[in-house]
Amino acid sequence: MKILAIDTSTEACSCALHIDGEIQTRSQLAPQKHTKLILPMADELLAEAGIKPNQLNGLAVGIGPGSFTGLRIACGVAQGIAFAADIPVAPISSLATLAQAAYIETGEKQVLAMIDARMEEIYYGYYIVDKQGIMQCQITEQVAKPNNIELLTTEQWYGTGSGLIYAKILKNKLGTLLQNYQTEKYPQASAMIPLALSAFQQGQVVNAENVSPIYLRGMNIK
């Protein structure tokens, strides 16, 4: 499989190219520069691999939740490439990408992924890894005040993501349910690859015109 993944859902801008098990990546923490960075990143990866977009099996794109502007950039770029190359797109949750990265990096199998939603709110989701090593969300992804997040179970969770800017409030809310966590983590395209491969295997892909962001805010604010 040849898959190009892109994510601009947060302050981080990243792109990854998967070719038959090998992953090459570009990433930069560069708020408000995504429009200038993402296409050159993709072009560099494709050029280094010696392939063109129409030789890809498909794209993967982070559809949110996250920055309104960032999500529109990623979805727009993915649509443009997919239309031109006539290839399908796997829409990937930004929270799932965070959870997948935590599993890859730490081996943690139960992850509470959180993204700073501004306005003193966080986007969040609880994830558990399945037998195939893919993080699966246990609830509908939500946006809430840190002290209003849903308590899923009495199990312990590993926290990750920029939402942990509210670590003190979250610790007070979750207590021993949140034992360890990593802060200043952002979705990375490289961690999208396992999720994208699974999506393609299960046929969870869409045509370019059906790629759209998931904002959450305004849908289920608590």
C-alpha positions as a printed Julia matrix, in Angstrom:
222×3 Matrix{Float64}:
   0.0    0.0    0.0
   1.11   3.52  -0.85
  -0.64   6.07   1.37
   0.02   9.76   1.9
  -1.23  11.13   5.25
  -1.63  14.78   6.18
  -2.64  16.53   9.39
  -2.98  20.23  10.18
  -5.64  19.93  12.87
  -3.6   21.62  15.62
  -0.44  23.73  15.98
   1.54  20.86  14.43
   1.75  20.46  10.65
   2.75  16.99   9.46
   2.82  14.71   6.45
   3.78  11.05   6.17
   4.25   8.66   3.25
   3.75   4.93   3.72
   5.1    2.6    1.06
   4.91  -1.14   1.71
   5.64  -0.92   5.42
   8.14   1.93   5.32
   7.18   5.39   6.61
   8.86   8.68   5.81
   7.62  11.81   7.53
   7.82  15.58   7.78
   6.63  17.53  10.79
   6.88  21.04  12.14
   5.3   22.87  15.05
   4.29  26.01  13.21
   0.98  27.67  14.13
  -0.58  29.71  11.29
   1.91  28.45   8.7
   0.14  25.28   7.6
  -0.88  26.66   4.21
   2.77  27.34   3.38
   4.13  24.05   4.72
   1.8   21.16   4.0
   2.01  20.98   0.19
   5.83  21.33   0.09
   6.05  18.57   2.71
   3.91  16.28   0.56
   5.81  17.18  -2.6
   9.16  16.44  -0.91
   8.07  13.03   0.33
   6.65  12.02  -3.05
   9.71  13.31  -4.9
  12.11  11.45  -2.61
  10.12   8.25  -3.15
  10.02   8.82  -6.89
   6.25   8.53  -7.17
   3.39  10.74  -8.29
   0.03  11.23  -6.55
  -1.77   9.02  -9.08
   0.49   6.15  -8.04
  -0.85   6.29  -4.49
  -3.51   3.85  -3.33
  -5.08   6.66  -1.36
  -4.81   9.5    1.11
  -5.44   9.82   4.83
  -6.41  13.14   6.37
  -6.99  14.32   9.93
 -10.58  15.57   9.97
 -10.69  16.77  13.57
 -11.67  17.74  16.05
  -9.22  20.61  16.14
  -8.61  24.09  14.77
 -11.37  25.25  12.44
  -8.85  26.78  10.03
  -6.44  23.87  10.26
  -9.15  21.33   9.51
 -10.32  23.26   6.46
  -6.74  23.43   5.19
  -6.16  19.69   5.56
  -9.49  18.72   4.03
  -9.01  21.16   1.17
  -5.55  19.86   0.37
  -6.71  16.25   0.58
  -9.63  16.98  -1.73
  -7.4   18.71  -4.26
  -4.89  15.85  -4.4
  -7.56  13.16  -4.4
  -9.59  14.81  -7.16
  -6.54  15.26  -9.38
  -5.21  11.75  -8.79
  -8.65  10.04  -8.67
  -7.88   8.22  -5.41
  -9.96   7.59  -2.24
  -9.49   9.24   1.13
  -9.54   7.76   4.63
 -10.9   10.36   7.1
  -9.08   9.93  10.42
  -9.99  11.34  13.82
  -7.37  13.65  15.3
  -8.08  12.19  18.74
  -7.64   8.65  17.43
  -4.3    9.73  15.97
  -3.21  11.02  19.38
  -4.27   7.77  21.05
  -2.52   5.67  18.4
   0.69   7.64  18.9
   0.55   7.06  22.66
   0.18   3.32  22.07
   3.07   3.29  19.58
   5.35   5.32  21.84
   4.49   3.9   25.27
   2.57   0.67  24.79
  -0.35   2.07  26.8
  -3.55   0.26  25.79
  -6.13   2.54  27.4
  -5.74   6.18  26.43
  -7.66   9.36  27.16
  -6.83  11.63  24.21
  -7.4   15.36  24.65
  -6.95  18.44  22.46
  -7.17  22.02  23.75
 -10.39  23.39  22.23
  -9.75  26.93  23.51
 -12.51  28.81  25.37
 -11.52  26.73  28.45
 -12.79  23.52  26.82
 -11.22  20.3   25.55
 -12.01  17.81  22.82
 -11.64  14.29  24.19
 -12.22  10.6   23.65
 -11.46   7.36  25.49
  -9.61   4.76  23.4
  -8.74   1.09  23.88
  -6.42  -0.83  21.55
  -7.92  -3.84  19.75
  -6.3   -7.16  18.84
  -4.97  -5.65  15.61
  -3.18  -2.85  17.49
  -5.67  -0.18  16.42
  -7.11   2.31  18.88
 -10.92   2.19  19.06
 -13.02   4.95  20.58
 -15.24   3.84  23.47
 -17.58   6.85  23.44
 -18.68   9.49  20.98
 -15.9   12.08  20.86
 -16.95  15.15  22.81
 -16.14  18.73  23.73
 -16.55  19.85  27.33
 -15.17  21.92  30.15
 -12.32  19.95  31.79
 -14.29  19.53  35.01
 -17.32  18.25  33.09
 -15.76  15.41  31.1
 -17.53  12.08  31.21
 -16.19   9.41  33.57
 -16.25   6.24  31.49
 -15.21   3.45  33.89
 -13.22   2.78  37.02
 -10.31   1.71  34.82
  -7.12   3.76  34.76
  -6.34   5.8   31.66
  -3.17   7.22  30.18
  -3.63  10.86  29.19
  -2.15  12.5   26.11
  -2.53  15.72  24.18
  -2.64  19.49  24.45
  -5.84  19.28  26.5
  -3.6   18.47  29.43
  -2.93  22.17  29.76
  -5.77  21.65  32.23
  -3.98  18.8   33.99
  -4.7   20.1   37.5
  -8.45  20.32  36.86
  -8.47  16.95  35.12
  -6.59  15.3   37.99
  -9.12  16.71  40.44
 -11.96  15.39  38.28
 -10.52  11.97  37.45
  -8.43  11.28  40.53
  -6.69   7.91  40.33
  -8.34   7.2   36.96
  -5.69   9.41  35.35
  -2.4    7.94  36.57
   0.12   9.1   33.98
   0.05  11.51  31.08
   2.13  13.27  28.45
   1.59  16.94  27.69
   2.3   19.05  24.6
   1.48  16.17  22.28
  -0.15  16.89  18.93
  -1.6   14.64  16.21
   1.13  13.46  13.82
   0.58  12.09  10.31
   2.95   9.18  10.97
   0.63   7.86  13.71
  -2.28   8.06  11.25
  -0.77   5.34   9.07
  -1.95   2.28  11.09
  -5.4    3.83  11.34
  -5.43   4.55   7.6
  -4.32   1.04   6.68
  -7.13  -0.36   8.83
  -9.63   2.04   7.25
  -8.63   0.96   3.73
  -8.81  -2.72   4.68
 -12.34  -2.21   6.03
 -13.48  -0.01   3.17
 -13.92   3.01   5.45
 -12.91   5.48   2.76
 -14.71   8.23   0.86
 -14.45  10.04  -2.45
 -12.81  13.46  -2.48
 -16.1   15.36  -2.55
 -17.2   13.67   0.68
 -14.21  14.71   2.78
 -15.39  17.06   5.53
 -14.15  18.25   8.93
 -15.56  17.18  12.29
 -15.76  20.24  14.51
 -17.73  18.92  17.54
 -18.21  22.42  18.97
 -21.84  23.45  18.67
 -22.9   19.81  18.5
 -22.49  18.55  22.07
 -20.99  21.21  24.29
 -21.48  20.58  27.99
